[in-house]
Amino acid sequence: MKRILLNILFLFALITASAQTSPVRFNVHVDPQSAWFNSDENEVDPAGSIIHISAGLNMDYYFAENYAF
């Protein structure tokens, strides 16, 4: 699994390095999250420390030098 993930990240790095003039850019982000409470609509439960990791892939299309969708 680690080898596949590293290969994918290396591939994105090569695409980004070779396509500097391309208006499309891909971004990978990893965000750590921590919480001390578990809640729902009726009650709040202190469940101790909870640690999660959120990861994602973004694509930006630059239609001008400083503007993108």
All heavy atoms as a GROMACS GRO file, in nm:
protein
  551
    1MET      N    1   0.082  -0.119   0.000
    1MET     CA    2   0.000   0.000   0.000
    1MET      C    3   0.087   0.126   0.000
    1MET      O    4   0.057   0.220  -0.070
    1MET     CB    5  -0.092  -0.004   0.122
    1MET     CG    6  -0.184   0.111   0.132
    1MET     SD    7  -0.300   0.105  -0.003
    1MET     CE    8  -0.396   0.248   0.032
    2LYS      N    9   0.194   0.125   0.080
    2LYS     CA   10   0.283   0.240   0.084
    2LYS      C   11   0.352   0.261  -0.050
    2LYS      O   12   0.367   0.374  -0.095
    2LYS     CB   13   0.388   0.223   0.194
    2LYS     CG   14   0.334   0.236   0.333
    2LYS     CD   15   0.445   0.219   0.434
    2LYS     CE   16   0.392   0.221   0.575
    2LYS     NZ   17   0.499   0.204   0.674
    3ARG      N   18   0.390   0.152  -0.113
    3ARG     CA   19   0.458   0.162  -0.242
    3ARG      C   20   0.365   0.221  -0.348
    3ARG      O   21   0.407   0.304  -0.428
    3ARG     CB   22   0.506   0.024  -0.285
    3ARG     CG   23   0.583   0.027  -0.415
    3ARG     CD   24   0.633  -0.108  -0.451
    3ARG     NE   25   0.746  -0.139  -0.362
    3ARG     CZ   26   0.814  -0.250  -0.365
    3ARG    NH1   27   0.780  -0.344  -0.450
    3ARG    NH2   28   0.914  -0.269  -0.283
    4ILE      N   29   0.240   0.182  -0.347
    4ILE     CA   30   0.143   0.237  -0.443
    4ILE      C   31   0.123   0.386  -0.420
    4ILE      O   32   0.122   0.465  -0.514
    4ILE     CB   33   0.009   0.160  -0.434
    4ILE    CG1   34   0.028   0.016  -0.481
    4ILE    CG2   35  -0.098   0.230  -0.517
    4ILE    CD1   36  -0.091  -0.072  -0.455
    5LEU      N   37   0.107   0.425  -0.294
    5LEU     CA   38   0.087   0.566  -0.261
    5LEU      C   39   0.209   0.650  -0.300
    5LEU      O   40   0.194   0.758  -0.358
    5LEU     CB   41   0.059   0.582  -0.112
    5LEU     CG   42   0.032   0.724  -0.064
    5LEU    CD1   43  -0.090   0.781  -0.132
    5LEU    CD2   44   0.014   0.725   0.086
    6LEU      N   45   0.329   0.600  -0.274
    6LEU     CA   46   0.449   0.673  -0.313
    6LEU      C   47   0.461   0.685  -0.464
    6LEU      O   48   0.503   0.789  -0.516
    6LEU     CB   49   0.572   0.605  -0.255
    6LEU     CG   50   0.592   0.623  -0.104
    6LEU    CD1   51   0.710   0.539  -0.057
    6LEU    CD2   52   0.613   0.769  -0.070
    7ASN      N   53   0.423   0.581  -0.537
    7ASN     CA   54   0.427   0.587  -0.683
    7ASN      C   55   0.328   0.689  -0.737
    7ASN      O   56   0.359   0.762  -0.832
    7ASN     CB   57   0.400   0.450  -0.744
    7ASN     CG   58   0.518   0.357  -0.730
    7ASN    OD1   59   0.632   0.401  -0.721
    7ASN    ND2   60   0.492   0.227  -0.730
    8ILE      N   61   0.212   0.696  -0.678
    8ILE     CA   62   0.112   0.794  -0.722
    8ILE      C   63   0.160   0.936  -0.694
    8ILE      O   64   0.148   1.024  -0.778
    8ILE     CB   65  -0.024   0.766  -0.654
    8ILE    CG1   66  -0.085   0.637  -0.710
    8ILE    CG2   67  -0.120   0.882  -0.674
    8ILE    CD1   68  -0.208   0.590  -0.637
    9LEU      N   69   0.216   0.959  -0.575
    9LEU     CA   70   0.268   1.092  -0.543
    9LEU      C   71   0.383   1.130  -0.635
    9LEU      O   72   0.394   1.246  -0.678
    9LEU     CB   73   0.312   1.097  -0.397
    9LEU     CG   74   0.200   1.092  -0.293
    9LEU    CD1   75   0.259   1.084  -0.153
    9LEU    CD2   76   0.108   1.210  -0.307
   10PHE      N   77   0.469   1.035  -0.667
   10PHE     CA   78   0.580   1.061  -0.759
   10PHE      C   79   0.527   1.095  -0.898
   10PHE      O   80   0.578   1.186  -0.965
   10PHE     CB   81   0.672   0.939  -0.764
   10PHE     CG   82   0.791   0.958  -0.853
   10PHE    CD1   83   0.893   1.044  -0.815
   10PHE    CD2   84   0.801   0.891  -0.972
   10PHE    CE1   85   1.003   1.063  -0.896
   10PHE    CE2   86   0.910   0.908  -1.054
   10PHE     CZ   87   1.012   0.994  -1.016
   11LEU      N   88   0.423   1.026  -0.942
   11LEU     CA   89   0.362   1.054  -1.072
   11LEU      C   90   0.305   1.195  -1.076
   11LEU      O   91   0.325   1.268  -1.173
   11LEU     CB   92   0.254   0.950  -1.102
   11LEU     CG   93   0.179   0.969  -1.234
   11LEU    CD1   94   0.274   0.949  -1.351
   11LEU    CD2   95   0.063   0.871  -1.241
   12PHE      N   96   0.234   1.236  -0.971
   12PHE     CA   97   0.180   1.373  -0.967
   12PHE      C   98   0.292   1.476  -0.966
   12PHE      O   99   0.281   1.582  -1.027
   12PHE     CB  100   0.089   1.392  -0.846
   12PHE     CG  101  -0.047   1.335  -0.865
   12PHE    CD1  102  -0.098   1.246  -0.773
   12PHE    CD2  103  -0.126   1.371  -0.972
   12PHE    CE1  104  -0.224   1.193  -0.788
   12PHE    CE2  105  -0.252   1.318  -0.990
   12PHE     CZ  106  -0.301   1.229  -0.897
   13ALA      N  107   0.403   1.447  -0.899
   13ALA     CA  108   0.516   1.539  -0.897
   13ALA      C  109   0.575   1.553  -1.037
   13ALA      O  110   0.612   1.663  -1.078
   13ALA     CB  111   0.621   1.491  -0.798
   14LEU      N  112   0.585   1.443  -1.111
   14LEU     CA  113   0.637   1.451  -1.247
   14LEU      C  114   0.544   1.528  -1.339
   14LEU      O  115   0.590   1.607  -1.422
   14LEU     CB  116   0.658   1.310  -1.304
   14LEU     CG  117   0.778   1.234  -1.250
   14LEU    CD1  118   0.781   1.094  -1.310
   14LEU    CD2  119   0.906   1.308  -1.279
   15ILE      N  120   0.414   1.506  -1.325
   15ILE     CA  121   0.318   1.578  -1.407
   15ILE      C  122   0.326   1.727  -1.378
   15ILE      O  123   0.327   1.810  -1.469
   15ILE     CB  124   0.175   1.525  -1.383
   15ILE    CG1  125   0.161   1.385  -1.440
   15ILE    CG2  126   0.072   1.617  -1.446
   15ILE    CD1  127   0.032   1.316  -1.402
   16THR      N  128   0.336   1.764  -1.252
   16THR     CA  129   0.343   1.905  -1.214
   16THR      C  130   0.474   1.966  -1.263
   16THR      O  131   0.477   2.079  -1.311
   16THR     CB  132   0.332   1.919  -1.062
   16THR    OG1  133   0.210   1.859  -1.020
   16THR    CG2  134   0.331   2.064  -1.021
   17ALA      N  135   0.584   1.893  -1.252
   17ALA     CA  136   0.714   1.946  -1.293
   17ALA      C  137   0.722   1.964  -1.444
   17ALA      O  138   0.783   2.059  -1.492
   17ALA     CB  139   0.825   1.853  -1.245
   18SER      N  140   0.661   1.875  -1.521
   18SER     CA  141   0.670   1.883  -1.666
   18SER      C  142   0.566   1.975  -1.727
   18SER      O  143   0.578   2.015  -1.841
   18SER     CB  144   0.658   1.744  -1.727
   18SER     OG  145   0.527   1.694  -1.705
   19ALA      N  146   0.464   2.012  -1.653
   19ALA     CA  147   0.355   2.092  -1.708
   19ALA      C  148   0.342   2.224  -1.635
   19ALA      O  149   0.237   2.262  -1.588
   19ALA     CB  150   0.225   2.013  -1.700
   20GLN      N  151   0.451   2.298  -1.624
   20GLN     CA  152   0.448   2.425  -1.552
   20GLN      C  153   0.363   2.529  -1.623
   20GLN      O  154   0.312   2.620  -1.560
   20GLN     CB  155   0.590   2.477  -1.532
   20GLN     CG  156   0.672   2.395  -1.436
   20GLN     CD  157   0.618   2.401  -1.295
   20GLN    OE1  158   0.567   2.502  -1.252
   20GLN    NE2  159   0.625   2.291  -1.225
   21THR      N  160   0.347   2.522  -1.753
   21THR     CA  161   0.267   2.620  -1.826
   21THR      C  162   0.123   2.577  -1.842
   21THR      O  163   0.045   2.648  -1.900
   21THR     CB  164   0.329   2.647  -1.963
   21THR    OG1  165   0.331   2.524  -2.036
   21THR    CG2  166   0.470   2.702  -1.950
   22SER      N  167   0.087   2.462  -1.793
   22SER     CA  168  -0.049   2.413  -1.805
   22SER      C  169  -0.143   2.492  -1.714
   22SER      O  170  -0.107   2.524  -1.601
   22SER     CB  171  -0.055   2.266  -1.767
   22SER     OG  172  -0.188   2.221  -1.765
   23PRO      N  173  -0.265   2.522  -1.759
   23PRO     CA  174  -0.359   2.594  -1.673
   23PRO      C  175  -0.424   2.506  -1.568
   23PRO      O  176  -0.495   2.555  -1.481
   23PRO     CB  177  -0.462   2.648  -1.772
   23PRO     CG  178  -0.458   2.552  -1.885
   23PRO     CD  179  -0.316   2.505  -1.894
   24VAL      N  180  -0.399   2.375  -1.572
   24VAL     CA  181  -0.459   2.283  -1.476
   24VAL      C  182  -0.352   2.237  -1.377
   24VAL      O  183  -0.245   2.193  -1.418
   24VAL     CB  184  -0.522   2.161  -1.547
   24VAL    CG1  185  -0.579   2.063  -1.447
   24VAL    CG2  186  -0.628   2.206  -1.646
   25ARG      N  187  -0.382   2.248  -1.249
   25ARG     CA  188  -0.290   2.202  -1.145
   25ARG      C  189  -0.362   2.110  -1.049
   25ARG      O  190  -0.477   2.134  -1.014
   25ARG     CB  191  -0.233   2.320  -1.067
   25ARG     CG  192  -0.143   2.408  -1.148
   25ARG     CD  193  -0.081   2.513  -1.062
   25ARG     NE  194  -0.007   2.608  -1.144
   25ARG     CZ  195   0.043   2.719  -1.098
   25ARG    NH1  196   0.027   2.753  -0.972
   25ARG    NH2  197   0.109   2.799  -1.178
   26PHE      N  198  -0.293   2.006  -1.006
   26PHE     CA  199  -0.346   1.912  -0.909
   26PHE      C  200  -0.274   1.931  -0.776
   26PHE      O  201  -0.153   1.950  -0.773
   26PHE     CB  202  -0.327   1.767  -0.957
   26PHE     CG  203  -0.412   1.733  -1.076
   26PHE    CD1  204  -0.359   1.740  -1.203
   26PHE    CD2  205  -0.543   1.694  -1.059
   26PHE    CE1  206  -0.435   1.708  -1.313
   26PHE    CE2  207  -0.621   1.663  -1.168
   26PHE     CZ  208  -0.567   1.670  -1.296
   27ASN      N  209  -0.350   1.926  -0.667
   27ASN     CA  210  -0.294   1.943  -0.534
   27ASN      C  211  -0.339   1.826  -0.447
   27ASN      O  212  -0.454   1.785  -0.452
   27ASN     CB  213  -0.343   2.073  -0.470
   27ASN     CG  214  -0.314   2.193  -0.556
   27ASN    OD1  215  -0.203   2.211  -0.600
   27ASN    ND2  216  -0.415   2.273  -0.580
   28VAL      N  217  -0.248   1.775  -0.367
   28VAL     CA  218  -0.279   1.670  -0.271
   28VAL      C  219  -0.266   1.731  -0.132
   28VAL      O  220  -0.170   1.802  -0.104
   28VAL     CB  221  -0.182   1.551  -0.285
   28VAL    CG1  222  -0.210   1.445  -0.179
   28VAL    CG2  223  -0.191   1.492  -0.424
   29HIS      N  224  -0.365   1.706  -0.046
   29HIS     CA  225  -0.356   1.759   0.089
   29HIS      C  226  -0.387   1.650   0.190
   29HIS      O  227  -0.467   1.560   0.166
   29HIS     CB  228  -0.449   1.879   0.109
   29HIS     CG  229  -0.594   1.845   0.101
   29HIS    ND1  230  -0.668   1.807   0.209
   29HIS    CD2  231  -0.679   1.843  -0.004
   29HIS    CE1  232  -0.792   1.783   0.172
   29HIS    NE2  233  -0.801   1.805   0.043
   30VAL      N  234  -0.320   1.659   0.305
   30VAL     CA  235  -0.341   1.569   0.418
   30VAL      C  236  -0.358   1.657   0.541
   30VAL      O  237  -0.272   1.740   0.570
   30VAL     CB  238  -0.224   1.471   0.437
   30VAL    CG1  239  -0.246   1.383   0.558
   30VAL    CG2  240  -0.204   1.388   0.313
   31ASP      N  241  -0.472   1.643   0.610
   31ASP     CA  242  -0.503   1.727   0.724
   31ASP      C  243  -0.523   1.643   0.850
   31ASP      O  244  -0.611   1.557   0.852
   31ASP     CB  245  -0.631   1.806   0.699
   31ASP     CG  246  -0.622   1.890   0.574
   31ASP    OD1  247  -0.516   1.948   0.551
   31ASP    OD2  248  -0.722   1.897   0.500
   32PRO      N  249  -0.444   1.667   0.952
   32PRO     CA  250  -0.469   1.598   1.080
   32PRO      C  251  -0.588   1.662   1.153
   32PRO      O  252  -0.607   1.784   1.144
   32PRO     CB  253  -0.340   1.617   1.157
   32PRO     CG  254  -0.282   1.741   1.103
   32PRO     CD  255  -0.324   1.748   0.958
   33GLN      N  256  -0.666   1.581   1.221
   33GLN     CA  257  -0.781   1.630   1.296
   33GLN      C  258  -0.779   1.566   1.434
   33GLN      O  259  -0.748   1.448   1.447
   33GLN     CB  260  -0.912   1.593   1.226
   33GLN     CG  261  -0.924   1.647   1.087
   33GLN     CD  262  -1.046   1.592   1.016
   33GLN    OE1  263  -1.110   1.500   1.064
   33GLN    NE2  264  -1.075   1.646   0.900
   34SER      N  265  -0.814   1.643   1.535
   34SER     CA  266  -0.826   1.587   1.669
   34SER      C  267  -0.951   1.642   1.735
   34SER      O  268  -0.991   1.756   1.708
   34SER     CB  269  -0.702   1.618   1.753
   34SER     OG  270  -0.691   1.757   1.771
   35ALA      N  271  -1.011   1.563   1.822
   35ALA     CA  272  -1.132   1.604   1.892
   35ALA      C  273  -1.134   1.541   2.031
   35ALA      O  274  -1.071   1.438   2.055
   35ALA     CB  275  -1.256   1.561   1.815
   36TRP      N  276  -1.206   1.604   2.122
   36TRP     CA  277  -1.216   1.552   2.258
   36TRP      C  278  -1.358   1.512   2.293
   36TRP      O  279  -1.382   1.450   2.393
   36TRP     CB  280  -1.167   1.657   2.358
   36TRP     CG  281  -1.020   1.668   2.359
   36TRP    CD1  282  -0.935   1.598   2.438
   36TRP    CD2  283  -0.939   1.750   2.277
   36TRP    NE1  284  -0.806   1.632   2.411
   36TRP    CE2  285  -0.805   1.726   2.312
   36TRP    CE3  286  -0.965   1.842   2.176
   36TRP    CZ2  287  -0.700   1.791   2.251
   36TRP    CZ3  288  -0.860   1.906   2.115
   36TRP    CH2  289  -0.728   1.880   2.153
   37PHE      N  290  -1.454   1.550   2.208
   37PHE     CA  291  -1.594   1.519   2.238
   37PHE      C  292  -1.659   1.449   2.120
   37PHE      O  293  -1.629   1.476   2.004
   37PHE     CB  294  -1.673   1.647   2.267
   37PHE     CG  295  -1.636   1.710   2.397
   37PHE    CD1  296  -1.550   1.817   2.402
   37PHE    CD2  297  -1.690   1.662   2.515
   37PHE    CE1  298  -1.516   1.875   2.523
   37PHE    CE2  299  -1.657   1.719   2.636
   37PHE     CZ  300  -1.570   1.826   2.640
   38ASN      N  301  -1.750   1.360   2.150
   38ASN     CA  302  -1.834   1.296   2.051
   38ASN      C  303  -1.975   1.349   2.073
   38ASN      O  304  -2.027   1.343   2.183
   38ASN     CB  305  -1.830   1.144   2.068
   38ASN     CG  306  -1.907   1.073   1.960
   38ASN    OD1  307  -1.947   1.132   1.862
   38ASN    ND2  308  -1.926   0.943   1.982
   39SER      N  309  -2.037   1.404   1.972
   39SER     CA  310  -2.168   1.466   1.993
   39SER      C  311  -2.267   1.420   1.887
   39SER      O  312  -2.232   1.384   1.776
   39SER     CB  313  -2.158   1.618   1.992
   39SER     OG  314  -2.120   1.662   1.864
   40ASP      N  315  -2.392   1.420   1.925
   40ASP     CA  316  -2.503   1.404   1.832
   40ASP      C  317  -2.608   1.508   1.869
   40ASP      O  318  -2.580   1.602   1.943
   40ASP     CB  319  -2.557   1.260   1.832
   40ASP     CG  320  -2.611   1.217   1.967
   40ASP    OD1  321  -2.633   1.303   2.054
   40ASP    OD2  322  -2.632   1.096   1.985
   41GLU      N  323  -2.729   1.495   1.822
   41GLU     CA  324  -2.831   1.597   1.846
   41GLU      C  325  -2.880   1.600   1.990
   41GLU      O  326  -2.925   1.702   2.038
   41GLU     CB  327  -2.949   1.575   1.753
   41GLU     CG  328  -2.914   1.594   1.608
   41GLU     CD  329  -3.030   1.562   1.516
   41GLU    OE1  330  -3.138   1.529   1.564
   41GLU    OE2  331  -3.010   1.570   1.394
   42ASN      N  332  -2.870   1.489   2.064
   42ASN     CA  333  -2.931   1.482   2.196
   42ASN      C  334  -2.832   1.500   2.311
   42ASN      O  335  -2.870   1.549   2.416
   42ASN     CB  336  -3.003   1.348   2.213
   42ASN     CG  337  -3.116   1.333   2.113
   42ASN    OD1  338  -3.183   1.430   2.080
   42ASN    ND2  339  -3.136   1.212   2.064
   43GLU      N  340  -2.708   1.458   2.295
   43GLU     CA  341  -2.614   1.467   2.405
   43GLU      C  342  -2.471   1.479   2.356
   43GLU      O  343  -2.439   1.448   2.243
   43GLU     CB  344  -2.626   1.344   2.496
   43GLU     CG  345  -2.580   1.214   2.430
   43GLU     CD  346  -2.590   1.095   2.523
   43GLU    OE1  347  -2.494   1.075   2.599
   43GLU    OE2  348  -2.692   1.027   2.517
   44VAL      N  349  -2.386   1.528   2.445
   44VAL     CA  350  -2.243   1.539   2.418
   44VAL      C  351  -2.172   1.441   2.510
   44VAL      O  352  -2.193   1.440   2.630
   44VAL     CB  353  -2.193   1.683   2.442
   44VAL    CG1  354  -2.043   1.689   2.422
   44VAL    CG2  355  -2.262   1.779   2.349
   45ASP      N  356  -2.088   1.357   2.452
   45ASP     CA  357  -2.020   1.252   2.528
   45ASP      C  358  -1.870   1.273   2.521
   45ASP      O  359  -1.812   1.270   2.412
   45ASP     CB  360  -2.057   1.115   2.469
   45ASP     CG  361  -1.991   1.001   2.543
   45ASP    OD1  362  -1.966   1.014   2.664
   45ASP    OD2  363  -1.966   0.898   2.478
   46PRO      N  364  -1.802   1.297   2.635
   46PRO     CA  365  -1.656   1.308   2.630
   46PRO      C  366  -1.595   1.170   2.609
   46PRO      O  367  -1.589   1.088   2.700
   46PRO     CB  368  -1.619   1.366   2.766
   46PRO     CG  369  -1.731   1.327   2.855
   46PRO     CD  370  -1.853   1.319   2.769
   47ALA      N  371  -1.552   1.142   2.488
   47ALA     CA  372  -1.504   1.009   2.452
   47ALA      C  373  -1.352   1.000   2.456
   47ALA      O  374  -1.297   0.905   2.403
   47ALA     CB  375  -1.556   0.972   2.314
   48GLY      N  376  -1.285   1.095   2.514
   48GLY     CA  377  -1.140   1.093   2.513
   48GLY      C  378  -1.086   1.153   2.384
   48GLY      O  379  -1.160   1.207   2.303
   49SER      N  380  -0.960   1.143   2.366
   49SER     CA  381  -0.896   1.200   2.249
   49SER      C  382  -0.919   1.112   2.126
   49SER      O  383  -0.896   0.991   2.130
   49SER     CB  384  -0.746   1.214   2.274
   49SER     OG  385  -0.684   1.268   2.162
   50ILE      N  386  -0.965   1.173   2.019
   50ILE     CA  387  -0.990   1.103   1.893
   50ILE      C  388  -0.904   1.170   1.787
   50ILE      O  389  -0.907   1.291   1.772
   50ILE     CB  390  -1.138   1.110   1.853
   50ILE    CG1  391  -1.226   1.049   1.962
   50ILE    CG2  392  -1.161   1.042   1.720
   50ILE    CD1  393  -1.374   1.075   1.940
   51ILE      N  394  -0.826   1.093   1.714
   51ILE     CA  395  -0.738   1.148   1.610
   51ILE      C  396  -0.778   1.087   1.476
   51ILE      O  397  -0.791   0.965   1.464
   51ILE     CB  398  -0.591   1.119   1.642
   51ILE    CG1  399  -0.552   1.187   1.772
   51ILE    CG2  400  -0.502   1.165   1.527
   51ILE    CD1  401  -0.414   1.156   1.818
   52HIS      N  402  -0.797   1.173   1.377
   52HIS     CA  403  -0.831   1.130   1.241
   52HIS      C  404  -0.738   1.199   1.144
   52HIS      O  405  -0.678   1.301   1.175
   52HIS     CB  406  -0.976   1.168   1.206
   52HIS     CG  407  -1.079   1.097   1.286
   52HIS    ND1  408  -1.116   0.969   1.259
   52HIS    CD2  409  -1.152   1.136   1.392
   52HIS    CE1  410  -1.209   0.932   1.346
   52HIS    NE2  411  -1.232   1.032   1.428
   53ILE      N  412  -0.731   1.147   1.024
   53ILE     CA  413  -0.656   1.209   0.916
   53ILE      C  414  -0.748   1.219   0.795
   53ILE      O  415  -0.811   1.122   0.755
   53ILE     CB  416  -0.531   1.128   0.880
   53ILE    CG1  417  -0.433   1.128   0.996
   53ILE    CG2  418  -0.464   1.183   0.755
   53ILE    CD1  419  -0.309   1.046   0.973
   54SER      N  420  -0.755   1.338   0.740
   54SER     CA  421  -0.834   1.362   0.620
   54SER      C  422  -0.738   1.388   0.505
   54SER      O  423  -0.640   1.461   0.520
   54SER     CB  424  -0.924   1.484   0.642
   54SER     OG  425  -0.990   1.519   0.524
   55ALA      N  426  -0.765   1.328   0.391
   55ALA     CA  427  -0.679   1.345   0.274
   55ALA      C  428  -0.766   1.370   0.152
   55ALA      O  429  -0.882   1.327   0.147
   55ALA     CB  430  -0.592   1.223   0.252
   56GLY      N  431  -0.710   1.438   0.055
   56GLY     CA  432  -0.788   1.465  -0.065
   56GLY      C  433  -0.703   1.511  -0.181
   56GLY      O  434  -0.583   1.534  -0.168
   57LEU      N  435  -0.767   1.524  -0.294
   57LEU     CA  436  -0.704   1.567  -0.418
   57LEU      C  437  -0.787   1.682  -0.473
   57LEU      O  438  -0.909   1.672  -0.484
   57LEU     CB  439  -0.700   1.451  -0.519
   57LEU     CG  440  -0.647   1.481  -0.657
   57LEU    CD1  441  -0.497   1.512  -0.650
   57LEU    CD2  442  -0.671   1.364  -0.749
   58ASN      N  443  -0.721   1.791  -0.505
   58ASN     CA  444  -0.787   1.908  -0.562
   58ASN      C  445  -0.734   1.933  -0.702
   58ASN      O  446  -0.618   1.905  -0.732
   58ASN     CB  447  -0.760   2.034  -0.479
   58ASN     CG  448  -0.823   2.027  -0.343
   58ASN    OD1  449  -0.923   1.961  -0.323
   58ASN    ND2  450  -0.763   2.096  -0.248
   59MET      N  451  -0.820   1.989  -0.787
   59MET     CA  452  -0.778   2.030  -0.920
   59MET      C  453  -0.814   2.177  -0.935
   59MET      O  454  -0.927   2.217  -0.907
   59MET     CB  455  -0.849   1.950  -1.027
   59MET     CG  456  -0.802   1.986  -1.167
   59MET     SD  457  -0.897   1.907  -1.297
   59MET     CE  458  -1.034   2.018  -1.308
   60ASP      N  459  -0.718   2.259  -0.977
   60ASP     CA  460  -0.740   2.401  -1.001
   60ASP      C  461  -0.722   2.427  -1.150
   60ASP      O  462  -0.625   2.382  -1.211
   60ASP     CB  463  -0.640   2.486  -0.923
   60ASP     CG  464  -0.658   2.474  -0.774
   60ASP    OD1  465  -0.771   2.452  -0.730
   60ASP    OD2  466  -0.557   2.488  -0.702
   61TYR      N  467  -0.815   2.504  -1.207
   61TYR     CA  468  -0.804   2.547  -1.346
   61TYR      C  469  -0.780   2.698  -1.344
   61TYR      O  470  -0.869   2.775  -1.306
   61TYR     CB  471  -0.930   2.513  -1.425
   61TYR     CG  472  -0.925   2.569  -1.565
   61TYR    CD1  473  -0.843   2.512  -1.662
   61TYR    CD2  474  -1.001   2.680  -1.601
   61TYR    CE1  475  -0.837   2.564  -1.789
   61TYR    CE2  476  -0.995   2.732  -1.728
   61TYR     CZ  477  -0.914   2.674  -1.821
   61TYR     OH  478  -0.907   2.725  -1.948
   62TYR      N  479  -0.660   2.741  -1.382
   62TYR     CA  480  -0.624   2.882  -1.383
   62TYR      C  481  -0.665   2.943  -1.517
   62TYR      O  482  -0.615   2.905  -1.621
   62TYR     CB  483  -0.474   2.899  -1.360
   62TYR     CG  484  -0.434   2.879  -1.217
   62TYR    CD1  485  -0.408   2.752  -1.168
   62TYR    CD2  486  -0.425   2.986  -1.131
   62TYR    CE1  487  -0.375   2.733  -1.036
   62TYR    CE2  488  -0.391   2.969  -0.999
   62TYR     CZ  489  -0.366   2.842  -0.952
   62TYR     OH  490  -0.332   2.825  -0.821
   63PHE      N  491  -0.758   3.038  -1.514
   63PHE     CA  492  -0.801   3.107  -1.635
   63PHE      C  493  -0.732   3.242  -1.650
   63PHE      O  494  -0.742   3.306  -1.754
   63PHE     CB  495  -0.953   3.122  -1.641
   63PHE     CG  496  -1.013   3.198  -1.526
   63PHE    CD1  497  -1.029   3.334  -1.532
   63PHE    CD2  498  -1.054   3.131  -1.412
   63PHE    CE1  499  -1.084   3.403  -1.428
   63PHE    CE2  500  -1.110   3.198  -1.307
   63PHE     CZ  501  -1.125   3.335  -1.314
   64ALA      N  502  -0.662   3.286  -1.547
   64ALA     CA  503  -0.576   3.405  -1.551
   64ALA      C  504  -0.458   3.378  -1.459
   64ALA      O  505  -0.451   3.272  -1.395
   64ALA     CB  506  -0.653   3.529  -1.506
   65GLU      N  507  -0.365   3.474  -1.448
   65GLU     CA  508  -0.246   3.448  -1.370
   65GLU      C  509  -0.275   3.423  -1.222
   65GLU      O  510  -0.214   3.336  -1.161
   65GLU     CB  511  -0.149   3.565  -1.384
   65GLU     CG  512  -0.017   3.543  -1.315
   65GLU     CD  513   0.080   3.657  -1.336
   65GLU    OE1  514   0.052   3.745  -1.420
   65GLU    OE2  515   0.184   3.658  -1.268
   66ASN      N  516  -0.367   3.496  -1.164
   66ASN     CA  517  -0.396   3.484  -1.022
   66ASN      C  518  -0.536   3.433  -0.991
   66ASN      O  519  -0.579   3.442  -0.876
   66ASN     CB  520  -0.376   3.620  -0.953
   66ASN     CG  521  -0.232   3.665  -0.957
   66ASN    OD1  522  -0.142   3.585  -0.944
   66ASN    ND2  523  -0.211   3.794  -0.978
   67TYR      N  524  -0.608   3.382  -1.088
   67TYR     CA  525  -0.747   3.342  -1.068
   67TYR      C  526  -0.769   3.198  -1.117
   67TYR      O  527  -0.722   3.161  -1.224
   67TYR     CB  528  -0.841   3.436  -1.143
   67TYR     CG  529  -0.825   3.579  -1.102
   67TYR    CD1  530  -0.751   3.669  -1.177
   67TYR    CD2  531  -0.880   3.624  -0.981
   67TYR    CE1  532  -0.734   3.800  -1.139
   67TYR    CE2  533  -0.863   3.754  -0.941
   67TYR     CZ  534  -0.791   3.842  -1.020
   67TYR     OH  535  -0.774   3.971  -0.980
   68ALA      N  536  -0.842   3.122  -1.034
   68ALA     CA  537  -0.864   2.982  -1.070
   68ALA      C  538  -1.001   2.936  -1.020
   68ALA      O  539  -1.059   2.993  -0.928
   68ALA     CB  540  -0.756   2.895  -1.009
   69PHE      N  541  -1.051   2.832  -1.082
   69PHE     CA  542  -1.169   2.760  -1.034
   69PHE      C  543  -1.125   2.630  -0.975
   69PHE      O  544  -1.037   2.565  -1.023
   69PHE     CB  545  -1.268   2.730  -1.148
   69PHE     CG  546  -1.348   2.848  -1.191
   69PHE    CD1  547  -1.332   2.899  -1.317
   69PHE    CD2  548  -1.440   2.906  -1.106
   69PHE    CE1  549  -1.406   3.006  -1.360
   69PHE    CE2  550  -1.514   3.013  -1.146
   69PHE     CZ  551  -1.497   3.064  -1.274
   0.00000   0.00000   0.00000
